[in-house]
Amino acid sequence: MDFFDLVEKRRAVREFSSKTVSKEQEEKLLKATMRAPSAGNRQAYRILAVKSAEKKEEIAFACLEQEFIASAPLVLVFIALPEVSGAKYGSKGRQLFSVQDATLAAAYCQLAAAELGLATCWVGAFEDEKLAKACGLKENEKPVAVVPVGYAGDAPSLSSRRPLEKVVENI
């Protein structure tokens, strides 16, 4: 598929079918995700691949009770590792670069999923402490995004975007 067609094809899906994601698809998805750029190639993030119904429910609860998350066959939680980036870049690495690394990985994940015919939704609305507890995170780990993955149960339309001239300023 052409990259620009892929970008147009990707949608935020909040209803998933019961069809499972194969091991092969999951592996391909995660390998593509890990090709995302990162500051100094530190790859200052980790990813939790959650399939347990009980754990997905805990995560959905921590995400302001967005129940659709638990209906996805696979839920990926992207976690920034501030100390990994901070070891090279100090406070800017801890506060910014590690979060950017995890964010880029999540974005690559969504595009790779769309290429594989899978649906995703970016979830950034969550209570940090509840999500950290649900995922068993260490004190120095920061949850950045939750990305449910599966086959679309609905077909959302293309969402609108602001006009280019309202976003881009030529200087």
C-alpha positions in Angstrom: 0.0 0.0 0.0 1.1 3.5 -0.7 2.2 5.4 2.5 -0.2 8.3 1.9 -3.1 5.9 1.3 -2.2 4.1 4.5 -2.3 7.4 6.5 -5.7 8.1 5.0 -6.9 4.6 5.9 -6.0 4.7 9.6 -8.9 5.5 11.9 -9.5 5.5 15.6 -11.6 2.5 16.3 -13.6 2.1 19.5 -15.4 -1.1 18.7 -13.5 -4.4 18.0 -14.7 -7.7 16.7 -13.9 -10.9 18.6 -11.4 -12.1 16.0 -8.0 -12.6 17.5 -4.7 -11.1 16.4 -2.4 -13.9 15.3 1.1 -14.4 16.8 2.6 -13.7 13.4 0.7 -10.4 13.1 1.6 -9.4 16.6 5.3 -10.1 16.0 5.3 -8.3 12.7 3.5 -5.3 14.3 5.9 -5.1 17.2 9.0 -5.5 15.0 7.8 -2.5 12.9 6.9 -0.6 16.1 10.5 -1.0 17.3 11.8 0.6 14.1 10.6 4.0 15.3 13.3 6.6 15.7 14.4 7.5 19.2 16.7 10.1 20.8 20.3 8.8 20.5 18.8 5.4 19.6 18.3 4.9 23.3 14.8 3.3 22.7 13.9 4.6 26.2 10.5 2.8 26.3 9.0 -0.6 26.8 5.8 -2.1 25.6 3.4 -4.3 27.6 1.4 -6.7 25.4 -1.8 -7.4 27.4 -4.1 -10.3 26.4 -5.5 -11.2 29.8 -9.2 -10.3 30.1 -8.8 -9.4 33.8 -5.7 -7.2 33.1 -7.5 -5.5 30.1 -10.4 -4.6 32.4 -8.0 -3.1 35.0 -6.4 -1.0 32.2 -9.8 0.1 30.9 -10.8 1.2 34.4 -7.5 3.2 34.7 -8.3 4.8 31.4 -11.3 6.6 32.8 -13.5 3.6 32.4 -13.2 3.4 28.6 -14.6 -0.1 28.4 -14.0 -0.5 24.7 -10.3 -1.0 25.5 -11.1 -4.3 27.2 -12.9 -5.6 24.1 -9.7 -5.5 22.0 -7.9 -8.8 21.7 -4.5 -7.1 22.3 -3.8 -4.0 24.3 -0.4 -2.4 24.1 0.8 -0.1 26.8 3.7 2.2 25.9 5.9 3.1 28.9 8.6 5.7 28.9 11.9 4.8 30.7 13.1 8.2 31.8 16.4 7.0 33.3 17.4 5.2 30.1 17.3 8.5 28.2 18.4 10.6 31.2 21.6 8.6 31.5 22.7 10.3 28.2 20.7 13.5 28.1 20.0 14.4 31.7 16.8 16.1 32.7 15.7 16.8 29.2 16.1 13.1 28.4 14.1 12.1 31.5 11.3 14.7 31.0 11.0 14.8 27.2 13.0 12.4 25.1 11.8 9.2 26.8 8.2 10.3 26.4 8.9 11.2 22.7 10.5 7.8 22.2 7.4 6.0 23.5 5.1 8.3 21.6 6.9 7.7 18.3 6.8 3.9 18.9 3.0 4.1 19.5 2.5 6.1 16.3 4.6 3.6 14.3 2.5 0.8 15.9 -0.7 2.4 14.7 0.5 2.8 11.1 1.9 -0.8 11.1 -1.4 -2.1 12.4 -3.3 -0.3 9.6 -1.0 -1.9 7.1 -1.8 -5.3 8.6 -5.5 -4.7 8.3 -5.8 -4.2 12.1 -7.5 -1.3 13.9 -6.3 0.8 16.8 -7.2 3.7 18.9 -4.7 6.1 20.7 -5.7 6.4 24.3 -4.0 9.1 26.3 -6.8 9.7 28.8 -5.9 7.7 31.9 -5.0 8.2 35.6 -1.2 7.7 35.7 -1.2 6.1 39.2 -4.0 3.7 38.5 -2.5 2.6 35.1 1.0 2.3 36.6 -0.5 0.0 39.4 -2.6 -2.0 36.9 0.6 -2.6 34.8 2.9 -3.2 37.8 5.2 -0.3 36.7 8.3 0.6 38.7 8.5 4.1 40.3 10.7 5.5 37.6 8.5 4.3 34.6 5.9 6.5 33.1 2.8 5.3 31.1 2.5 7.3 27.9 -0.2 5.7 25.8 -2.5 2.7 25.6 -3.2 1.3 22.1 -5.9 -1.4 21.8 -5.4 -3.5 18.7 -7.7 -5.8 16.9 -10.1 -6.1 14.0 -12.6 -3.2 13.6 -16.1 -3.9 14.7 -17.3 -0.6 13.3 -16.2 1.5 10.3 -15.6 5.1 11.5 -15.6 7.8 8.9 -12.6 10.0 8.2 -12.4 12.6 10.9 -11.9 16.2 9.9 -8.7 18.1 10.3 -8.0 21.8 10.5 -7.1 23.5 7.2 -3.4 23.4 6.4 -3.1 27.2 6.5 -4.3 27.1 10.1 -1.6 24.7 11.2 1.4 25.6 9.1 3.1 29.0 9.2 5.7 29.8 6.6 8.4 32.0 8.0 
